[in-house]
Amino acid sequence: MVGFIYIGWMFGHLGFLANATNAYGFLCYVIFATELNDVSAFTFGKLFGRHPIRSEISPNKTWEGALGALAVSMVLPWLLRFSFPFFGAIQLILTGLIVGIGGLLGDLSISVIKRDIGTKDMGAMIPGHGGILDRIDSLIYVAPLFMHMAGYY
């Protein structure tokens, strides 16, 4: 199941996005923004986190971290709007929401699967962060949502 989610769902949508007219900009943005969202959630959670989202799923994820990451994800498209001159205000807002909320949902979804199979990390390549799959789990929802939003507009 995890293989289907990563390869079939997430990478499949990134592949479709790679065939878009502005593929390079889209791919660079969606990967950079999603990783920045993860780092922001971690940072805000460590600095201000007091209220866990779902401690039985992922005890270190907090509402403060999620809201801080959402704020960063909402500001980033406005700072990088020169990269998407064809995006209006609605698309920039949607982009921020997709990365901020989709990133959290992707991360939590994989956390549920990891708890079910009894593992903490999907590898040990990056100390403190798990494996490569743990670094890109936020893209599970972000990639398809962003691809469809970019294709629609």
Backbone as ProteinMPNN parsed JSONL, in Angstrom:
{"seq_chain_A": "MVGFIYIGWMFGHLGFLANATNAYGFLCYVIFATELNDVSAFTFGKLFGRHPIRSEISPNKTWEGALGALAVSMVLPWLLRFSFPFFGAIQLILTGLIVGIGGLLGDLSISVIKRDIGTKDMGAMIPGHGGILDRIDSLIYVAPLFMHMAGYY", "coords_chain_A": {"N_chain_A": [[0.811, -1.187, 0.0], [1.907, 1.264, 0.826], [3.848, 1.558, -1.109], [2.258, 1.907, -3.416], [1.037, 4.342, -2.758], [3.211, 6.138, -2.641], [4.619, 5.732, -5.137], [2.662, 5.296, -7.206], [0.644, 7.244, -6.732], [1.699, 9.799, -5.656], [4.236, 10.27, -7.083], [3.25, 9.787, -9.598], [1.486, 11.942, -10.047], [3.33, 14.02, -9.852], [4.732, 13.419, -12.123], [2.812, 13.965, -14.123], [2.637, 16.711, -13.662], [5.162, 17.406, -14.457], [4.899, 17.458, -17.163], [3.612, 19.758, -17.737], [3.105, 23.097, -19.062], [4.685, 25.018, -17.725], [6.566, 23.429, -16.351], [9.137, 23.159, -15.03], [9.28, 25.349, -13.223], [6.938, 24.859, -11.73], [7.49, 22.302, -10.568], [9.871, 22.81, -9.106], [8.907, 24.757, -7.344], [6.768, 23.417, -5.951], [8.064, 21.324, -4.637], [10.055, 22.694, -3.135], [8.412, 24.43, -1.582], [6.869, 22.594, -0.145], [8.799, 21.226, 1.359], [9.796, 23.393, 2.828], [7.509, 23.952, 4.268], [7.388, 21.642, 5.895], [9.758, 21.986, 7.418], [9.15, 24.402, 8.648], [6.913, 23.685, 10.192], [8.122, 21.903, 11.957], [9.961, 23.652, 13.236], [8.304, 25.738, 14.346], [6.742, 24.094, 15.942], [8.639, 23.044, 17.757], [9.474, 25.411, 19.006], [7.102, 26.672, 19.967], [5.206, 24.742, 20.455], [2.613, 23.232, 22.211], [0.231, 21.897, 22.215], [-0.685, 18.839, 21.177], [-1.594, 17.486, 17.974], [-2.724, 14.915, 17.278], [-1.912, 12.795, 19.492], [-1.712, 10.013, 19.607], [-1.203, 9.287, 17.013], [0.933, 10.849, 15.955], [3.028, 11.993, 18.105], [4.675, 14.264, 18.246], [3.733, 16.23, 16.585], [2.249, 19.362, 16.543], [-0.465, 21.694, 17.125], [0.383, 24.318, 17.098], [2.722, 24.164, 15.593], [1.612, 23.328, 13.154], [-0.055, 25.521, 12.497], [1.846, 27.58, 12.342], [3.37, 26.648, 10.176], [1.391, 26.72, 8.206], [0.992, 29.475, 8.048], [3.504, 30.302, 7.031], [3.387, 28.934, 4.614], [1.316, 30.292, 3.389], [2.359, 32.832, 3.0], [4.596, 32.438, 1.38], [3.851, 31.965, -1.472], [3.158, 34.558, -2.222], [5.538, 35.915, -1.917], [7.014, 34.712, -3.895], [5.643, 35.274, -6.209], [6.443, 36.351, -8.624], [7.428, 34.225, -9.996], [5.224, 32.988, -10.955], [3.608, 34.571, -12.905], [1.191, 34.352, -14.173], [-0.605, 33.522, -12.328], [-3.306, 34.541, -10.4], [-4.667, 36.318, -7.537], [-6.409, 34.468, -6.294], [-5.375, 31.962, -7.091], [-2.856, 32.102, -5.887], [-3.543, 32.134, -3.181], [-4.855, 29.636, -3.011], [-2.66, 28.004, -3.609], [-1.028, 28.379, -1.339], [-2.737, 27.316, 0.654], [-3.009, 24.674, -0.249], [-0.38, 23.665, 0.01], [0.09, 24.133, 2.767], [-2.05, 22.831, 4.197], [-2.386, 20.396, 2.812], [0.197, 19.332, 3.047], [0.409, 18.793, 5.811], [-1.679, 16.892, 6.076], [-0.74, 14.809, 4.423], [1.586, 14.076, 5.789], [0.483, 13.241, 8.263], [-1.113, 11.114, 7.337], [0.736, 9.179, 6.439], [1.972, 8.774, 8.871], [-0.049, 7.439, 10.28], [-0.148, 5.015, 8.859], [2.462, 4.099, 9.37], [2.312, 3.72, 12.151], [0.46, 1.668, 12.225], [1.933, -0.442, 11.094], [3.913, -0.612, 12.9], [6.329, 0.906, 12.99], [8.711, 3.582, 13.368], [10.185, 5.245, 11.691], [10.709, 5.507, 8.116], [13.151, 4.613, 7.327], [16.696, 5.258, 7.851], [18.352, 7.125, 6.815], [18.627, 9.911, 7.057], [19.656, 11.315, 9.874], [17.575, 11.833, 12.68], [15.479, 12.616, 11.104], [14.455, 10.45, 9.841], [13.99, 8.399, 6.958], [14.367, 8.923, 3.375], [11.78, 8.683, 2.36], [10.304, 9.586, 4.529], [10.865, 12.272, 4.421], [9.565, 13.149, 2.173], [6.882, 12.625, 2.467], [4.887, 14.515, 2.819], [4.282, 15.415, 0.313], [2.373, 13.74, -0.706], [-0.346, 14.507, -0.718], [-0.053, 17.137, -1.531], [1.174, 17.168, -4.114], [-0.807, 15.99, -6.009], [-3.005, 17.755, -5.568], [-1.912, 20.296, -6.142], [-1.152, 19.874, -8.802], [-3.65, 19.516, -10.069], [-4.85, 21.973, -9.481], [-3.108, 23.751, -10.806], [-3.458, 22.829, -13.405], [-6.131, 23.392, -13.806], [-6.311, 26.153, -13.751]], "CA_chain_A": [[0.0, 0.0, 0.0], [2.783, 2.432, 0.891], [4.464, 1.677, -2.434], [1.28, 2.509, -4.328], [0.832, 5.749, -2.401], [4.366, 6.932, -3.045], [4.966, 5.631, -6.555], [1.518, 5.476, -8.089], [-0.141, 8.453, -6.483], [2.482, 11.031, -5.555], [5.145, 10.446, -8.213], [2.433, 9.857, -10.808], [1.03, 13.323, -10.22], [4.503, 14.844, -10.165], [5.019, 13.159, -13.534], [1.875, 14.78, -14.906], [3.042, 18.103, -13.489], [6.388, 17.592, -15.243], [4.522, 17.667, -18.561], [2.895, 21.031, -17.856], [3.8, 24.146, -19.805], [5.68, 25.628, -16.835], [6.913, 22.292, -15.508], [10.304, 23.369, -14.17], [8.884, 26.243, -12.137], [5.962, 24.175, -10.884], [8.135, 21.25, -9.781], [10.768, 23.436, -8.125], [8.105, 25.419, -6.313], [5.982, 22.504, -5.117], [8.988, 20.581, -3.772], [10.631, 23.651, -2.186], [7.378, 24.912, -0.662], [6.467, 21.497, 0.732], [9.88, 21.001, 2.323], [9.794, 24.549, 3.729], [6.36, 23.729, 5.147], [7.81, 20.653, 6.892], [10.747, 22.602, 8.307], [8.437, 25.415, 9.436], [6.102, 22.979, 11.19], [9.065, 21.399, 12.959], [10.512, 24.787, 13.984], [7.251, 26.34, 15.168], [6.353, 23.103, 16.939], [9.672, 22.991, 18.798], [9.523, 26.683, 19.731], [5.843, 27.09, 20.588], [4.264, 23.632, 20.527], [2.092, 22.786, 23.504], [-0.997, 21.124, 22.027], [-0.531, 17.845, 20.106], [-2.735, 17.324, 17.063], [-3.222, 13.58, 17.62], [-0.732, 12.206, 20.119], [-1.615, 8.581, 19.32], [-0.71, 9.13, 15.643], [2.254, 11.461, 15.858], [3.054, 12.794, 19.33], [5.463, 15.495, 18.133], [3.073, 17.232, 15.738], [1.415, 20.222, 17.379], [-1.29, 22.692, 16.442], [1.201, 25.517, 16.909], [3.584, 23.883, 14.445], [0.779, 23.303, 11.944], [-0.49, 26.888, 12.171], [3.035, 28.315, 11.902], [3.685, 26.189, 8.823], [0.354, 27.246, 7.318], [1.286, 30.902, 7.846], [4.644, 30.38, 6.107], [2.912, 28.462, 3.306], [0.447, 31.323, 2.802], [3.191, 33.986, 2.64], [5.558, 32.067, 0.337], [3.434, 32.238, -2.855], [3.171, 36.007, -2.474], [6.937, 36.308, -2.075], [7.52, 34.139, -5.149], [4.621, 35.45, -7.252], [7.094, 36.639, -9.908], [7.63, 32.938, -10.667], [3.939, 32.59, -11.521], [2.903, 35.812, -13.259], [-0.131, 34.013, -14.695], [-1.461, 33.212, -11.19], [-3.93, 35.681, -9.737], [-4.744, 36.243, -6.076], [-7.077, 33.225, -5.885], [-4.437, 30.856, -7.273], [-1.807, 32.217, -4.872], [-4.143, 31.701, -1.914], [-5.026, 28.183, -3.111], [-1.341, 27.386, -3.539], [-0.635, 28.365, 0.068], [-3.59, 26.37, 1.379], [-2.673, 23.315, -0.687], [0.88, 23.26, 0.631], [-0.028, 24.143, 4.224], [-2.974, 21.812, 4.703], [-2.056, 19.123, 2.171], [1.435, 18.817, 3.627], [0.082, 18.229, 7.121], [-2.476, 15.675, 5.889], [0.139, 13.763, 3.905], [2.446, 13.663, 6.891], [-0.326, 12.474, 9.215], [-1.559, 9.866, 6.697], [1.829, 8.207, 6.493], [2.172, 8.45, 10.289], [-1.044, 6.416, 10.627], [0.31, 3.748, 8.271], [3.652, 3.673, 10.108], [1.877, 3.215, 13.456], [-0.183, 0.372, 11.99], [2.932, -1.483, 10.836], [4.807, -0.645, 14.049], [7.642, 1.507, 12.752], [8.749, 5.018, 13.621], [10.726, 5.908, 10.504], [10.767, 4.695, 6.898], [14.567, 4.494, 7.012], [17.565, 5.966, 8.794], [19.35, 7.825, 6.012], [18.804, 11.274, 7.554], [19.494, 11.226, 11.328], [16.592, 12.737, 13.261], [14.382, 12.865, 10.166], [14.042, 9.213, 9.209], [14.524, 8.164, 5.626], [13.945, 9.794, 2.278], [10.315, 8.64, 2.277], [9.771, 10.446, 5.588], [11.049, 13.665, 4.023], [8.681, 13.525, 1.064], [5.504, 12.171, 2.68], [3.955, 15.643, 2.704], [3.92, 15.592, -1.098], [1.332, 12.79, -1.099], [-1.542, 15.285, -1.058], [0.314, 18.4, -2.177], [1.437, 16.975, -5.547], [-2.022, 15.912, -6.819], [-3.822, 18.969, -5.457], [-1.253, 21.375, -6.881], [-1.232, 19.562, -10.231], [-5.003, 19.792, -10.555], [-5.072, 23.417, -9.406], [-2.341, 24.377, -11.89], [-4.087, 22.449, -14.663], [-7.44, 24.03, -13.911], [-6.125, 27.566, -14.06]], "C_chain_A": [[0.863, 1.264, 0.0], [3.46, 2.646, -0.459], [3.522, 2.306, -3.444], [1.117, 3.996, -4.045], [1.99, 6.598, -2.896], [4.57, 6.923, -4.554], [3.779, 5.941, -7.447], [0.818, 6.81, -7.938], [0.717, 9.702, -6.552], [3.381, 11.244, -6.771], [4.391, 10.478, -9.538], [1.948, 11.267, -11.076], [2.187, 14.276, -10.473], [4.91, 14.642, -11.623], [4.089, 13.932, -14.455], [2.251, 16.253, -14.841], [4.294, 18.407, -14.305], [6.09, 17.812, -16.722], [3.755, 18.961, -18.781], [3.745, 22.045, -18.615], [4.921, 24.763, -18.983], [6.222, 24.598, -15.849], [8.057, 22.58, -14.546], [9.947, 24.248, -12.974], [7.911, 25.59, -11.18], [6.639, 23.152, -9.974], [9.063, 21.829, -8.719], [9.97, 24.06, -6.992], [7.438, 24.412, -5.394], [6.893, 21.708, -4.179], [9.591, 21.51, -2.719], [9.604, 24.081, -1.14], [6.965, 23.825, 0.324], [7.542, 21.208, 1.774], [9.981, 22.156, 3.311], [8.637, 24.448, 4.722], [6.724, 22.739, 6.252], [8.77, 21.259, 7.911], [10.082, 23.647, 9.204], [7.591, 24.768, 10.527], [6.99, 22.46, 12.32], [9.557, 22.538, 13.853], [9.472, 25.423, 14.897], [6.793, 25.378, 16.267], [7.354, 23.01, 18.081], [9.669, 24.256, 19.649], [8.264, 26.961, 20.548], [4.875, 25.949, 20.885], [3.895, 23.203, 21.93], [0.92, 21.818, 23.336], [-0.828, 20.137, 20.867], [-1.797, 17.731, 19.256], [-3.438, 16.005, 17.373], [-2.04, 12.813, 18.191], [-0.595, 10.71, 19.836], [-1.111, 8.31, 17.907], [0.721, 9.624, 15.537], [2.408, 12.44, 17.023], [3.807, 14.117, 19.216], [4.825, 16.559, 17.253], [2.087, 18.031, 16.588], [0.6, 21.179, 16.523], [-0.485, 23.955, 16.172], [2.146, 25.348, 15.72], [2.809, 23.909, 13.14], [0.348, 24.702, 11.534], [0.68, 27.761, 11.724], [3.422, 27.942, 10.482], [2.659, 26.697, 7.818], [0.6, 28.726, 7.029], [2.444, 31.084, 6.865], [4.203, 29.978, 4.703], [2.004, 29.473, 2.619], [1.249, 32.538, 2.339], [4.089, 33.664, 1.448], [5.079, 32.332, -1.089], [3.452, 33.726, -3.197], [4.597, 36.498, -2.673], [7.507, 35.839, -3.411], [6.561, 34.336, -6.315], [5.215, 35.809, -8.611], [7.354, 35.358, -10.693], [6.371, 32.462, -11.38], [3.144, 33.825, -11.914], [1.484, 35.569, -13.77], [-1.082, 33.594, -13.58], [-2.009, 34.505, -10.615], [-3.97, 35.454, -8.233], [-5.368, 34.927, -5.609], [-6.127, 32.038, -5.998], [-3.317, 30.904, -6.231], [-2.322, 31.77, -3.505], [-4.324, 30.182, -1.912], [-3.695, 27.452, -2.99], [-0.865, 27.298, -2.091], [-1.434, 27.367, 0.886], [-3.256, 24.925, 1.027], [-1.409, 22.835, 0.002], [0.729, 23.149, 2.148], [-0.891, 23.033, 4.784], [-2.652, 20.44, 4.112], [-0.795, 18.495, 2.734], [1.2, 18.155, 4.974], [-0.686, 16.919, 6.972], [-1.64, 14.518, 5.349], [1.034, 13.194, 4.988], [1.677, 12.805, 7.895], [-0.791, 11.141, 8.629], [-0.48, 8.798, 6.756], [2.138, 7.835, 7.941], [1.197, 7.37, 10.747], [-0.596, 5.055, 10.098], [1.523, 3.225, 9.03], [3.281, 3.129, 11.483], [1.229, 1.843, 13.296], [0.83, -0.747, 11.774], [4.019, -1.509, 11.91], [6.203, -0.112, 13.805], [7.574, 3.01, 13.0], [9.18, 5.769, 12.372], [10.742, 4.945, 9.331], [12.213, 4.542, 6.424], [15.376, 5.272, 8.024], [18.616, 6.791, 8.066], [19.649, 9.223, 6.547], [18.585, 11.241, 9.067], [18.526, 12.284, 11.865], [15.391, 12.993, 12.372], [13.882, 11.586, 9.515], [14.69, 9.055, 7.847], [14.017, 9.166, 4.61], [12.418, 9.827, 2.19], [9.663, 9.491, 3.362], [9.892, 11.922, 5.22], [10.049, 14.088, 2.955], [7.225, 13.119, 1.279], [4.483, 13.296, 2.581], [3.495, 15.863, 1.272], [2.765, 14.693, -1.54], [0.033, 13.497, -1.468], [-1.201, 16.551, -1.826], [0.474, 18.214, -3.684], [0.149, 16.869, -6.369], [-2.871, 17.178, -6.757], [-3.214, 20.124, -6.245], [-1.349, 21.13, -8.384], [-2.609, 19.887, -10.787], [-5.325, 21.282, -10.507], [-4.351, 24.123, -10.556], [-2.955, 24.049, -13.249], [-5.423, 23.126, -14.889], [-7.311, 25.486, -14.317], [-5.112, 27.685, -15.153]], "O_chain_A": [[0.587, 2.214, -0.732], [3.626, 3.783, -0.901], [3.938, 3.145, -4.242], [1.064, 4.811, -4.966], [1.783, 7.651, -3.498], [4.681, 7.979, -5.178], [3.885, 6.768, -8.353], [0.441, 7.433, -8.931], [0.498, 10.567, -7.401], [3.301, 12.285, -7.422], [4.833, 11.119, -10.492], [1.994, 11.736, -12.213], [2.043, 15.238, -11.227], [5.375, 15.573, -12.28], [4.53, 14.491, -15.459], [2.192, 16.96, -15.847], [4.471, 19.525, -14.788], [6.947, 18.302, -17.457], [3.298, 19.231, -19.891], [4.952, 21.865, -18.782], [6.007, 25.005, -19.511], [6.323, 24.868, -14.652], [7.953, 22.271, -13.359], [10.282, 23.916, -11.837], [8.03, 25.741, -9.964], [6.401, 23.13, -8.766], [9.046, 21.393, -7.569], [10.317, 23.909, -5.82], [7.532, 24.539, -4.173], [6.518, 21.447, -3.036], [9.636, 21.159, -1.54], [9.9, 24.092, 0.055], [6.736, 24.107, 1.5], [7.229, 20.971, 2.941], [10.224, 21.937, 4.498], [8.781, 24.821, 5.886], [6.406, 22.969, 7.419], [8.613, 21.068, 9.117], [10.415, 23.759, 10.384], [7.558, 25.251, 11.658], [6.641, 22.57, 13.495], [9.572, 22.41, 15.077], [9.725, 25.624, 16.085], [6.494, 25.798, 17.384], [6.963, 22.909, 19.244], [9.84, 24.191, 20.866], [8.346, 27.429, 21.683], [3.833, 26.168, 21.502], [4.757, 22.855, 22.737], [0.653, 21.008, 24.223], [-0.827, 20.544, 19.706], [-2.914, 17.862, 19.754], [-4.626, 15.996, 17.695], [-1.251, 12.241, 17.439], [0.52, 10.188, 19.824], [-0.636, 7.209, 17.629], [1.609, 8.901, 15.084], [1.967, 13.586, 16.934], [3.585, 15.012, 20.031], [5.327, 17.68, 17.183], [1.217, 17.471, 17.256], [0.924, 21.439, 15.364], [-0.654, 24.591, 15.131], [2.343, 26.277, 14.937], [3.283, 24.446, 12.138], [0.379, 25.037, 10.35], [0.526, 28.591, 10.828], [3.762, 28.809, 9.677], [3.017, 27.066, 6.699], [0.435, 29.175, 5.896], [2.373, 31.925, 5.969], [4.598, 30.604, 3.72], [1.933, 29.504, 1.39], [0.856, 33.206, 1.382], [4.32, 34.523, 0.597], [5.847, 32.889, -1.873], [3.73, 34.103, -4.336], [4.847, 37.384, -3.491], [8.377, 36.492, -3.986], [6.66, 33.626, -7.315], [4.573, 35.599, -9.64], [7.487, 35.395, -11.916], [6.436, 31.639, -12.294], [2.105, 34.101, -11.314], [0.667, 36.49, -13.793], [-2.255, 33.333, -13.847], [-1.261, 35.452, -10.372], [-3.374, 34.505, -7.723], [-4.905, 34.335, -4.634], [-6.077, 31.198, -5.1], [-2.878, 29.862, -5.746], [-1.607, 31.102, -2.758], [-3.988, 29.516, -0.933], [-3.61, 26.406, -2.346], [-0.358, 26.261, -1.664], [-0.875, 26.652, 1.718], [-3.223, 24.057, 1.9], [-1.369, 21.72, 0.522], [1.189, 22.177, 2.747], [-0.505, 22.365, 5.743], [-2.645, 19.439, 4.828], [-0.715, 17.276, 2.886], [1.733, 17.08, 5.245], [-0.386, 15.943, 7.659], [-1.814, 13.375, 5.771], [1.215, 11.98, 5.089], [2.167, 11.761, 8.326], [-0.856, 10.143, 9.346], [-0.756, 7.645, 7.086], [2.526, 6.699, 8.214], [1.57, 6.484, 11.515], [-0.66, 4.057, 10.816], [1.605, 2.029, 9.308], [3.888, 2.158, 11.936], [1.423, 0.96, 14.131], [0.614, -1.874, 12.219], [4.938, -2.325, 11.845], [7.168, -0.633, 14.363], [6.519, 3.629, 12.861], [8.608, 6.806, 12.034], [10.782, 3.728, 9.511], [12.456, 4.359, 5.231], [14.824, 5.874, 8.944], [19.655, 7.12, 8.638], [20.793, 9.673, 6.497], [17.441, 11.148, 9.51], [18.64, 13.468, 11.549], [14.384, 13.532, 12.833], [12.959, 11.64, 8.702], [15.804, 9.524, 7.617], [13.328, 10.129, 4.948], [11.833, 10.887, 1.97], [8.59, 10.055, 3.146], [9.089, 12.737, 5.674], [9.722, 15.27, 2.848], [6.411, 13.255, 0.365], [3.316, 13.039, 2.285], [2.43, 16.438, 1.043], [2.234, 14.868, -2.637], [-0.619, 13.116, -2.44], [-1.973, 16.991, -2.677], [-0.038, 19.024, -4.457], [0.011, 17.596, -7.353], [-3.397, 17.624, -7.777], [-3.928, 20.848, -6.938], [-1.597, 22.058, -9.154], [-2.72, 20.473, -11.864], [-5.999, 21.798, -11.398], [-4.925, 24.997, -11.205], [-2.97, 24.893, -14.145], [-5.805, 23.401, -16.026], [-8.093, 25.993, -15.121], [-4.793, 28.794, -15.581]]}, "name": "protein", "num_of_chains": 1, "seq": "MVGFIYIGWMFGHLGFLANATNAYGFLCYVIFATELNDVSAFTFGKLFGRHPIRSEISPNKTWEGALGALAVSMVLPWLLRFSFPFFGAIQLILTGLIVGIGGLLGDLSISVIKRDIGTKDMGAMIPGHGGILDRIDSLIYVAPLFMHMAGYY"}
